[in-house]
Amino acid sequence: MSEPFDAYVDQFTLSVGPYGVALNFARSSPKPTAAGSVPQAEDVGAVRMSLEHFKLMAFLMARQVREIEGQLGIEIPVPVQIMNALRIAPEDWQKFWREGQ
């Protein structure tokens, strides 16, 4: 079995298939990117799991974020530029975070 890893990541992609999910994590390069070029990222690792496990994790993580925001009396901001890049409509975002409250 592989050694567990502990790493900082600031990027991820999902690979979803009929039997499971792979979360692929990466970290942005600390070096500046030339204008017009694609920023480089270093692959950190992948975590694979069943669809059921993935769905449970998504639920538990969303619940934890709601609890943290409630306990601290804050709303953790996500920049509009990121939302736009991920094609998340503001109304979808608001609906998701208001459900379950």
C-alpha positions as CSV (number, residue, x, y, z in Angstrom):
1,M,0.0,0.0,0.0
2,S,1.2,3.5,-0.8
3,E,2.2,5.9,1.9
4,P,-0.5,8.5,2.8
5,F,0.2,12.0,1.4
6,D,-0.4,15.4,2.9
7,A,-0.2,18.2,0.3
8,Y,-1.5,21.6,-0.5
9,V,-3.5,21.8,-3.7
10,D,-5.3,24.7,-5.4
11,Q,-6.7,22.9,-8.5
12,F,-8.7,19.7,-9.1
13,T,-10.5,17.9,-11.9
14,L,-13.1,15.2,-11.7
15,S,-13.1,12.1,-13.8
16,V,-16.4,10.3,-13.5
17,G,-17.3,6.9,-14.8
18,P,-20.2,4.5,-14.4
19,Y,-18.5,2.8,-11.4
20,G,-16.5,5.5,-9.7
21,V,-14.9,8.9,-9.5
22,A,-11.3,10.0,-9.5
23,L,-10.4,13.4,-7.9
24,N,-7.2,14.6,-9.5
25,F,-5.4,17.2,-7.5
26,A,-2.7,19.7,-8.7
27,R,-0.8,22.7,-7.4
28,S,-0.2,25.9,-9.4
29,S,3.4,26.8,-10.3
30,P,4.9,29.5,-8.2
31,K,6.6,30.9,-11.4
32,P,4.8,33.7,-13.3
33,T,3.2,32.7,-16.6
34,A,4.0,34.5,-19.8
35,A,1.1,36.5,-21.2
36,G,-1.1,34.4,-23.4
37,S,0.3,31.1,-22.2
38,V,-1.5,28.4,-20.1
39,P,-0.4,28.4,-16.5
40,Q,1.5,25.2,-15.5
41,A,0.5,23.0,-12.6
42,E,2.2,20.1,-10.9
43,D,0.2,16.9,-10.4
44,V,0.0,16.1,-6.7
45,G,-2.1,12.9,-6.7
46,A,-5.4,11.3,-7.3
47,V,-8.0,9.8,-5.0
48,R,-10.4,7.2,-6.4
49,M,-13.7,6.2,-4.9
50,S,-17.1,4.8,-5.6
51,L,-20.0,7.0,-6.7
52,E,-21.7,6.4,-3.4
53,H,-18.7,7.4,-1.4
54,F,-18.3,10.6,-3.5
55,K,-21.9,11.5,-3.0
56,L,-21.6,11.1,0.8
57,M,-18.4,13.1,0.9
58,A,-20.1,15.9,-1.1
59,F,-22.9,16.0,1.4
60,L,-20.7,15.9,4.4
61,M,-18.4,18.6,3.1
62,A,-21.3,21.0,2.3
63,R,-22.7,20.4,5.7
64,Q,-19.4,21.2,7.3
65,V,-19.0,24.4,5.4
66,R,-22.5,25.5,6.5
67,E,-21.6,24.7,10.1
68,I,-18.3,26.6,10.0
69,E,-20.0,29.6,8.4
70,G,-22.8,29.5,11.1
71,Q,-20.3,29.1,14.0
72,L,-18.1,32.0,12.8
73,G,-21.0,34.2,11.6
74,I,-19.4,34.6,8.2
75,E,-19.9,33.6,4.6
76,I,-16.8,32.2,2.9
77,P,-16.6,34.2,-0.4
78,V,-15.8,32.7,-3.7
79,P,-14.7,35.2,-6.4
80,V,-17.2,35.8,-9.3
81,Q,-14.4,35.2,-11.8
82,I,-14.0,31.6,-10.4
83,M,-17.7,31.0,-10.6
84,N,-17.8,32.3,-14.2
85,A,-14.8,30.1,-15.2
86,L,-16.6,27.0,-13.7
87,R,-19.9,28.1,-15.4
88,I,-21.8,28.2,-12.1
89,A,-24.8,30.5,-12.4
90,P,-25.3,32.8,-9.4
91,E,-28.8,31.5,-8.9
92,D,-27.6,27.9,-8.8
93,W,-24.9,28.8,-6.3
94,Q,-27.4,30.6,-4.0
95,K,-29.9,27.8,-4.3
96,F,-27.3,25.1,-3.3
97,W,-26.1,27.0,-0.3
98,R,-29.5,27.9,1.0
99,E,-30.9,24.4,0.8
100,G,-30.7,22.6,4.1
101,Q,-30.5,25.7,6.2
